[in-house]
Structures are given as structure tokens and as C-alpha cells.
Amino acid sequence: MRQQQSGRGSNPSADHGPRSGSARGSRGPAGPAAGAFAIVAIAGALVSGNGRYTHLAIFLLLSAFAALVLLAAETLRQAGSGAGQRPVSIVGDEAGSGLWDWERVLAVALLLFLALGLATPPGEHLQGPYYRVALALVSLVLAGGVWAAFLRRRSHSSARRTVFVAAVVAGFGLRLGMLWASPAPVIDVFVEFQESAQHLLAGLNPYTVPVSDVYRGTQDYGYRLLGYAYLPANLYLQTVAYALAGDFRYACIAAEAVVAFALCRVAGPGRRVAMLAVLLFLFHPRGLFVIEQGWTEPFIAGAFALFLWLRARRTASLGAAAAYGYMLSLKQYLVYFVLHLFMIERRGKALAVAAVTGILTSVPFLVWDPPSFLTYAVKFQLETPFRPDGLTIVSLLHRLFGFTAGKWLAGLVGLAVALCTYRRFLPLGLLGYLFAVTLTTFSIFLFGSQAFCNYYYLVSVLCLFLFAACARPSEAAGCIEESSP
């Protein structure tokens, strides 16, 4: 880990933590327990309605948001109790065997993830029962391994490494197996992305060439899908994967590999929290479902993870800025990540690299056919109507009072939360940035006109990076604060 510089831009309250013994008595279990509860509640909500609205699902999501607010409040309280106080966390391997430290609550959360995964099918269009049987066997064996390696008082580091490596191999094996078990899921985005990659490779403009209607007129979501309807940064990744392997979802799996690696880097290679964060990601109850459906959120998670990884390796990395710019060009709802970038980066050169990278992803199609690009890459996503089956507060209000709202409500709520979190968490370096983007993104989805499994999958990824930083804030914050103004 790079040593923290004491020059300009350093922030004592964010960069230095107390030794674990001095803060243990005043800290208590509230922070780690709240964090673990939040991510399990999000997973439970997605299992409850498979990413669509149910009363239980929205209750669990609101509970998860409240738990994250509690974790944030506890972090701010500890940070405000004196310079050099490490917020919330109890350092796992170095701090002893406190019952409610991050290690133990994340290990319990992983066991609950495995149980939730057993309670729901891993995909909607699996061919035959064999895949689900394999997943069940892996989950049961892993549950025993987690108990023996992470929750027993006497466990050996070699046993933890063995369980971790075997679980990572199994996790990615299951992802690759999903493409075989569900080669052609009946969902519009899968057909849209596969055929648009074909069109681009054939020299055709995907924004002007129609794609097949996988539903054959039996579904009406309030819009008619013609050609490609996402920003082109997604299309580049999908086309490369399709050209190499015949299925764009290989790019999603590659992006998730970047997430797993970056989680290790942020939490600290070899530490229990790092291992548990990676396993929570790989065995999220709806993670395989996201891969099956082919949504684009793994690309966002991968670009975000790449940014954190490159920034951790070298604080002044312009590659990190380029990764951030590419991430911003993947979906419109990431707009408030622009504001939060100023919490951790204000160097003009880095900001210019991020901006230019994001703009360049759109230039080829903007030059090729400006009207089609503006219509389908920009306006289409902004004009999609309210969906009452979305997992949002607006759906709840619609059921209770007939209330509906467009994207303006999510925009206003997101702006308010973004400004509030920017102000409140600015002194905390990377840790504060992660709180800000997590709470803001979560609030945008909760108050959106539609949000489904893939949206809250992304929130879960943000939570895991947040927890990884909470478990070692002095080192993680230092990676960012070295070059902060």
C-alpha cells in the first residue's frame, strides 16, 4: 500500500485512524451490523419479487436505505469525535475476535446470501434442471466452508485461502455455465444487444437498423423498441465479446472479474474482509440472473472498479480518470457521479481526460447519423414511461393513491441527496466519496419511474466497495487523498 503523504491535500480526519484498541469501546456493533443488514435486505428484496415490485420488496429496500444512513451517521459521528478517529470499523485480522466486527457480519451475510440463492431459481430461462442442482451443491459446500474458515474461533489462514480460491473458481464457473444453460433468454435487451453487435460488425448503424421483437407483440411496456437504445460505450464492449465468442455476455463476466479483483485491492489483499467482499459479490442471490438477462450494469460496476483499482495503484493515474469517464458514458443515471468526482479529484488534467474519454465514446455515432443517435441513445432512455411493476417508492404511491411521476422526481431527489452528501462527506476522502455515490444512486432508483433487479445489483456493488473501505479507511482514503487539492 502506498504511504500517505503529509503534504497538501491531506485531511487528518480522513487519512489517519486510531489504533483498534482505543476506539473499540466507543464504537459498538451498530456500523458493521447496519451495513451487513443493508446488503442482505437488498438481496432479499430482489428475491422477493425477482426485481419487480412487491410490498415486502419495497419495505426491505427502505429498511436497507435506513441502515445505510445509520452506517453513515455512525461514520460521521466517529469522524467528528476527534481527529484521527477511525470511523465505525473494527479491523478484522488485526483487531481480535469481536463478535460484531466487519468480518463476522459479512460472513453471516454471505451465509444468508447462499440461503437466499437456494430459495430462488438462478435464472428464468434455464434449459433443464442440472444447472440449479450444480448451484445448490456449490452453495451447500461453500456454506460449510464459510462456517469453518470464517466463523469458527480457531481457523487457519490456509483453510480460508483454500475456501476463497475454490469459491472464486466456482463463482466464475457458474457464470460461464449460465451462458450454456440459458443461451437465448427471452428478454428484449438480449436480442437487442446480440443483433446490434451483428449489425455493427456488418458495417450497419445499430441505431437505424431494427431489431427483432422477442415478445412478438405480446408485451407492452409503453414504448416500441426499434434499434439500439443505449449509449455506444456499451455497444463497443458487447460487440467485441460477440465477435470473439458469439455472446456479448462474456463481456459482462469479464467486467465482473474486474470488480472481484478491485474489491480485493480496496479491502486489502489476503485479508478476510477482502475475501468475504469478493464472495458476497460472486454469490449475490441475483448475480447469476443479471448475467443471464444480459443487463449493462456489470459494465458500470466494472468501469467503477477499474477506476478504484487504478487509482489505488497510482494516485495520479490518468488511466483512472479515463476509466471514470468511460463509466460516465455508459448510462444517463450516472450524472451525479460527475459532481462526486470533485470530492476526490480536482486536477485539471485528470478532469479533462475523464471528460474527453466520455465524449469520444459518442463521437463516431454522432457523426455517422446525428438524428438517430440523439433519438435512440439519448432521448429514448429519458422518455421511457413510468412502470407500476418497478421496484420504487413511486410504484408504492401509485398503488396507494394513483400517483405517478416521470424521471423529474428522481432527478430532483438525486440532486438534493448528491448536494447533501457532497457537503457532509467531503472531509472523509474515498470513504466519503463512496458514501455519497452509494446513497445518491440508491435514492435515484428508489424515486425513479422504474427500477428493477439490475439497478439494485449496482447498488449492492457500491455497498461492497463502501464496506471494504470502511474496514480499512486509513489506507483506502490515503489512495485518494494523496493528490486531492
C-alpha positions in Angstrom: 0.0 0.0 0.0 1.3 3.4 -1.0 2.3 5.5 2.0 0.2 8.5 2.9 1.8 11.8 2.0 1.6 14.6 4.5 1.7 17.4 2.0 -1.1 19.5 0.5 -4.5 17.9 0.3 -4.2 15.7 3.3 -7.1 15.5 5.7 -6.3 14.4 9.2 -9.8 13.2 10.0 -9.9 11.0 6.9 -6.3 9.9 6.5 -5.4 8.6 9.9 -7.3 6.1 12.0 -6.9 5.2 15.7 -5.4 2.0 16.8 -8.2 -0.5 17.1 -8.0 -0.9 20.9 -8.6 2.8 21.6 -11.8 3.0 19.7 -13.3 -0.4 20.3 -15.2 0.5 23.4 -17.0 3.5 22.0 -17.7 2.0 18.6 -20.0 -0.9 19.2 -21.7 -3.1 16.6 -24.0 -0.5 15.0 -22.0 0.3 11.9 -20.9 -3.1 10.6 -24.3 -4.7 11.6 -26.2 -1.9 9.8 -24.0 -2.4 6.7 -24.5 -6.2 6.6 -28.2 -5.8 7.2 -28.5 -3.3 4.3 -26.9 -5.6 1.7 -28.9 -8.7 2.9 -32.1 -6.6 2.8 -31.4 -5.5 -0.8 -30.8 -9.1 -1.8 -34.0 -10.2 0.0 -36.0 -7.5 -1.9 -34.7 -8.7 -5.2 -35.5 -12.3 -4.4 -39.0 -11.4 -3.1 -40.2 -10.1 -6.5 -37.4 -11.1 -8.8 -36.6 -7.4 -9.1 -40.2 -6.3 -9.5 -42.5 -4.6 -7.1 -43.9 -6.4 -4.0 -44.8 -4.8 -0.7 -42.2 -6.9 1.0 -39.5 -5.9 -1.5 -40.1 -2.1 -1.1 -40.2 -2.5 2.7 -36.8 -4.3 2.6 -35.3 -1.7 0.3 -36.4 1.2 2.5 -35.0 -0.7 5.5 -31.7 -1.1 3.7 -31.6 2.6 2.9 -32.2 3.4 6.5 -29.5 1.0 7.6 -27.0 2.7 5.2 -28.0 6.1 6.7 -27.3 4.7 10.1 -23.9 3.5 9.0 -23.2 6.9 7.5 -24.3 8.7 10.7 -22.1 6.4 12.8 -19.2 7.1 10.5 -19.7 10.8 10.7 -20.0 10.6 14.5 -16.8 8.8 14.9 -15.0 11.1 12.4 -16.3 14.1 14.4 -15.3 12.8 17.8 -11.7 13.8 17.2 -9.0 13.9 14.6 -7.5 10.6 13.8 -10.5 8.5 14.9 -11.1 5.6 12.6 -14.8 5.6 11.7 -17.0 2.7 12.5 -14.8 -0.2 11.6 -13.0 -2.8 13.6 -10.0 -4.1 11.7 -10.6 -7.7 11.1 -7.4 -9.7 11.2 -5.6 -7.2 13.4 -8.3 -6.4 15.9 -9.1 -9.7 17.6 -12.3 -11.5 17.7 -15.1 -9.0 18.4 -18.5 -10.6 17.7 -19.8 -7.8 15.5 -16.7 -6.7 13.5 -16.9 -6.5 9.8 -15.5 -10.0 9.3 -18.2 -11.7 11.2 -21.2 -9.8 10.0 -20.1 -10.1 6.4 -19.6 -13.9 6.9 -23.1 -14.2 8.3 -24.3 -12.1 5.4 -22.7 -14.5 3.0 -24.4 -17.4 4.6 -27.7 -15.6 4.2 -26.9 -14.9 0.6 -26.3 -18.6 0.0 -29.6 -19.4 1.6 -31.5 -16.9 -0.5 -29.8 -18.2 -3.6 -31.1 -21.7 -2.8 -34.7 -20.3 -2.4 -35.0 -18.9 -5.9 -34.1 -20.1 -9.4 -30.8 -18.6 -10.6 -32.4 -17.7 -14.0 -35.7 -17.5 -15.8 -34.9 -19.4 -19.0 -32.7 -22.3 -17.9 -32.7 -25.4 -20.1 -33.1 -28.4 -17.8 -32.6 -28.9 -14.0 -28.9 -29.6 -14.0 -27.6 -26.0 -13.5 -29.8 -25.4 -10.5 -28.6 -28.7 -9.0 -25.0 -27.7 -9.5 -25.6 -24.3 -7.9 -27.2 -25.9 -4.9 -24.3 -28.3 -4.4 -21.8 -25.4 -4.7 -23.8 -23.3 -2.2 -24.1 -26.0 0.4 -20.4 -26.9 0.2 -19.5 -23.2 0.4 -21.7 -22.6 3.4 -19.9 -25.3 5.3 -16.5 -23.8 4.2 -17.5 -20.3 5.3 -18.6 -21.5 8.7 -15.4 -23.5 9.2 -13.0 -20.9 7.8 -14.5 -17.5 8.8 -16.8 -18.0 11.8 -15.1 -20.6 13.9 -12.8 -19.1 16.5 -10.0 -21.4 15.6 -9.4 -21.3 11.8 -6.3 -21.3 9.8 -5.3 -18.9 7.1 -4.6 -21.8 4.7 -8.2 -23.0 5.1 -9.5 -19.5 4.4 -7.4 -19.2 1.3 -8.5 -22.7 0.1 -12.2 -21.9 0.6 -11.7 -18.5 -1.1 -9.9 -19.7 -4.2 -12.3 -22.7 -4.7 -15.3 -20.4 -4.3 -13.9 -17.8 -6.8 -13.3 -20.6 -9.3 -16.8 -22.0 -8.7 -18.4 -18.5 -8.9 -16.9 -17.7 -12.3 -17.6 -21.3 -13.5 -21.2 -20.8 -12.7 -21.3 -17.6 -14.7 -19.8 -19.3 -17.7 -22.2 -22.2 -17.2 -25.1 -19.8 -17.2 -24.4 -18.9 -20.8 -24.6 -22.6 -21.7 -27.7 -23.3 -19.5 -29.6 -20.2 -20.8 -28.2 -19.5 -24.3 -31.2 -17.4 -25.5 -33.2 -15.8 -22.7 -36.5 -14.3 -23.7 -35.9 -10.7 -22.9 -35.7 -7.7 -25.2 -32.2 -6.5 -24.2 -30.6 -9.8 -25.0 -31.9 -9.8 -28.6 -31.2 -6.1 -28.9 -27.6 -6.4 -27.9 -26.8 -9.5 -29.8 -28.4 -8.3 -33.1 -26.9 -4.7 -32.7 -23.5 -6.3 -32.4 -24.1 -8.2 -35.5 -25.2 -5.1 -37.3 -22.2 -3.1 -36.3 -19.8 -5.9 -37.4 -21.7 -5.9 -40.7 -21.0 -2.1 -41.1 -24.6 -1.1 -40.4 -25.6 1.6 -37.9 -27.3 -0.2 -35.0 -29.3 3.0 -34.2 -31.1 2.8 -37.5 -31.4 -0.9 -38.2 -34.4 -2.6 -36.5 -34.0 -5.5 -34.1 -36.4 -8.4 -33.6 -39.3 -8.3 -31.2 -38.6 -11.2 -28.9 -42.1 -10.9 -27.4 -43.8 -11.0 -30.8 -46.3 -8.3 -29.8 -47.4 -9.9 -26.6 -45.8 -7.4 -24.2 -46.4 -3.6 -24.0 -44.1 -1.6 -21.7 -45.2 1.7 -23.0 -42.5 2.0 -25.7 -41.6 0.4 -29.0 -38.0 -0.8 -29.4 -36.7 -0.2 -32.9 -32.9 -0.2 -33.0 -30.1 0.0 -30.4 -31.3 2.2 -27.5 -28.3 2.5 -25.2 -25.2 4.7 -25.2 -22.5 3.5 -27.6 -19.9 2.8 -24.8 -22.0 -0.3 -24.0 -22.1 -1.3 -27.7 -18.3 -1.4 -28.0 -17.9 -3.9 -25.2 -20.8 -6.0 -26.4 -19.5 -6.1 -30.0 -16.0 -7.1 -29.0 -17.4 -10.0 -26.9 -19.8 -11.1 -29.6 -17.0 -11.0 -32.3 -14.8 -13.1 -30.1 -17.2 -15.6 -28.5 -20.6 -15.2 -30.1 -22.3 -13.9 -26.9 -22.0 -10.4 -25.6 -22.5 -11.6 -22.0 -18.9 -12.8 -21.9 -18.1 -9.1 -21.6 -20.3 -8.9 -18.6 -18.4 -11.7 -16.9 -15.1 -10.1 -17.8 -16.4 -6.8 -16.1 -17.3 -8.8 -13.0 -13.8 -10.2 -12.9 -12.5 -6.6 -12.7 -14.9 -6.0 -9.8 -13.7 -9.0 -7.9 -10.1 -8.0 -8.3 -10.7 -4.4 -7.3 -12.6 -5.4 -4.2 -9.5 -7.3 -3.1 -7.4 -4.2 -3.7 -9.6 -1.8 -1.8 -10.2 -4.1 1.2 -6.6 -5.3 1.2 -5.3 -8.4 -0.5 -5.2 -11.5 1.7 -7.5 -10.1 4.4 -10.7 -11.8 5.5 -12.8 -8.7 4.7 -11.4 -8.7 1.1 -12.2 -12.4 0.7 -15.7 -12.0 2.1 -16.5 -9.0 -0.1 -15.5 -10.9 -3.2 -17.6 -13.9 -2.2 -20.6 -11.7 -1.4 -20.3 -10.2 -4.9 -19.9 -13.6 -6.7 -22.7 -15.3 -4.7 -25.2 -12.5 -4.6 -28.6 -14.3 -4.9 -29.4 -12.4 -8.1 -25.9 -12.1 -9.6 -26.3 -15.0 -12.0 -29.8 -13.7 -13.0 -28.2 -10.4 -14.0 -25.7 -12.3 -16.2 -28.4 -14.4 -17.7 -30.5 -11.4 -18.7 -27.6 -9.5 -20.1 -28.2 -6.1 -18.5 -25.5 -3.5 -18.8 -24.9 -2.8 -15.1 -21.9 -5.2 -14.9 -20.2 -2.8 -17.3 -20.8 0.1 -15.0 -19.6 -1.9 -12.0 -16.5 -3.0 -13.9 -15.6 0.6 -15.0 -16.1 1.9 -11.5 -14.0 -0.9 -10.1 -11.3 -0.3 -12.7 -11.2 3.4 -11.6 -10.7 2.5 -8.0 -8.1 -0.2 -8.8 -6.0 2.1 -11.0 -6.3 5.0 -8.5 -5.2 2.7 -5.7 -2.1 1.6 -7.7 -1.1 5.2 -8.5 -2.9 8.2 -7.3 -2.0 10.4 -10.2 -3.1 7.8 -12.8 -4.7 9.3 -15.8 -5.9 5.8 -16.7 -8.2 6.0 -13.6 -9.6 9.3 -15.0 -10.2 7.6 -18.3 -12.0 4.7 -16.7 -14.2 7.1 -14.8 -15.0 9.0 -18.0 -15.9 5.7 -19.7 -18.1 4.8 -16.8 -20.0 8.1 -17.0 -20.7 7.4 -20.7 -22.5 4.1 -20.0 -25.8 5.3 -18.7 -27.6 8.6 -18.1 -28.5 8.0 -14.4 -24.7 8.3 -13.5 -24.9 12.1 -14.0 -24.4 12.8 -10.3 -21.1 10.8 -10.3 -19.8 13.9 -12.1 -20.4 16.1 -9.0 -19.0 13.5 -6.7 -15.8 13.2 -8.7 -14.8 16.6 -7.4 -14.8 15.1 -3.9 -11.6 13.2 -4.7 -10.2 14.7 -7.9 -9.7 18.3 -8.9 -6.6 18.2 -11.1 -7.5 19.9 -14.4 -5.6 17.3 -16.4 -7.4 14.3 -14.9 -10.8 16.0 -15.2 -10.1 16.8 -18.8 -9.1 13.2 -19.5 -12.3 11.9 -18.0 -14.4 14.4 -19.9 -12.7 13.7 -23.3 -13.0 9.9 -22.8 -16.7 10.2 -22.2 -17.3 12.4 -25.1 -15.2 10.4 -27.5 -17.3 7.3 -27.0 -20.2 9.1 -28.6 -18.5 10.9 -31.4 -18.4 8.1 -34.0 -22.2 7.6 -34.0 -22.9 11.3 -33.5 -21.0 11.9 -36.8 -22.5 8.9 -38.5 -26.1 9.8 -38.0 -26.9 12.7 -35.6 -30.7 12.3 -35.5 -30.8 8.6 -34.9 -28.1 8.9 -32.2 -29.9 11.7 -30.3 -33.3 9.9 -30.7 -32.3 6.4 -29.5 -29.1 6.8 -27.5 -30.2 9.9 -25.6 -33.9 10.7 -25.7 -35.3 7.1 -25.7 -34.0 6.4 -22.2 -35.1 9.8 -20.9 -38.6 9.3 -22.2 -39.4 5.8 -21.1 -42.6 5.9 -19.1 -43.4 5.0 -15.5 -43.8 1.3 -14.9 -46.0 0.3 -12.0 -44.1 -3.0 -11.6 -40.9 -1.1 -10.9 -39.3 -1.5 -7.5 -39.7 2.1 -6.5 -41.5 4.3 -4.0 -43.4 5.8 -6.9 -44.9 2.3 -7.5 -46.0 2.2 -3.9 -47.6 5.6 -4.1 -49.3 4.6 -7.3 -50.9 1.6 -5.6 -51.9 3.7 -2.6 -53.0 7.0 -4.2 -52.8 6.6 -8.0 -49.7 8.9 -8.0 -47.3 8.7 -11.0 -44.2 10.6 -11.8 -41.7 10.8 -14.6 -37.9 11.0 -14.3 -38.1 14.5 -13.0 -38.7 13.2 -9.4 -35.7 11.0 -9.4 -33.6 13.9 -10.8 -34.7 16.3 -8.0 -34.3 13.8 -5.2 -30.9 12.7 -6.6 -29.7 16.3 -6.9 -30.8 17.0 -3.3 -29.0 13.9 -1.9 -26.0 14.5 -4.1 -25.5 18.0 -2.8 -26.1 16.9 0.8 -23.7 14.0 0.7 -21.1 16.1 -1.1 -21.2 18.6 1.7 -21.4 16.1 4.6 -18.8 13.6 3.4 -16.2 15.8 1.7 -13.7 15.6 4.6 -13.6 11.8 4.5 -11.7 11.2 1.3 -12.5 8.0 -0.5 -14.7 6.7 2.3 -16.9 9.9 2.0 -17.0 9.6 -1.8 -18.2 6.0 -1.6 -20.9 7.0 0.9 -22.0 9.9 -1.4 -22.3 7.8 -4.6 -24.0 4.9 -2.9 -26.6 6.9 -1.1 -27.3 9.1 -4.1 -27.6 6.3 -6.6 -29.8 4.3 -4.2 -32.1 7.3 -3.7 -32.4 7.9 -7.5 -33.5 4.4 -8.0 -36.0 4.4 -5.1 -37.7 7.5 -6.5 -37.3 6.6 -10.2 -40.1 6.0 -12.7 -38.7 2.4 -13.0 -36.0 0.3 -11.3 -35.5 -3.4 -11.4 -33.1 -6.1 -10.4 -30.1 -4.7 -12.4 -30.4 -1.3 -10.8 -30.2 -2.7 -7.2 -27.5 -5.1 -8.3 -25.4 -2.0 -8.9 -26.3 -0.6 -5.5 -25.1 -3.8 -4.0 -21.7 -3.5 -5.7 -21.4 0.1 -4.5 -22.2 -1.1 -0.9 -19.4 -3.8 -1.1 -16.8 -1.2 -2.1 -18.1 1.0 0.7 -17.8 -1.7 3.3 -14.3 -2.6 2.0 -13.3 1.0 2.6 -15.0 1.1 6.0 -12.9 -1.9 7.1 -9.6 -0.1 6.3 -10.4 3.6 5.9 -6.9 5.0 6.7 -5.3 3.1 3.8 -8.2 3.4 1.4 -8.7 7.1 2.0 -5.0 7.6 1.5 -5.1 6.3 -2.0 -7.3 9.2 -3.0 -6.2 11.9 -0.6 -2.6 12.0 -1.8 -3.4 14.2 -4.8 -6.5 15.9 -3.6 -6.3 19.7 -3.6 
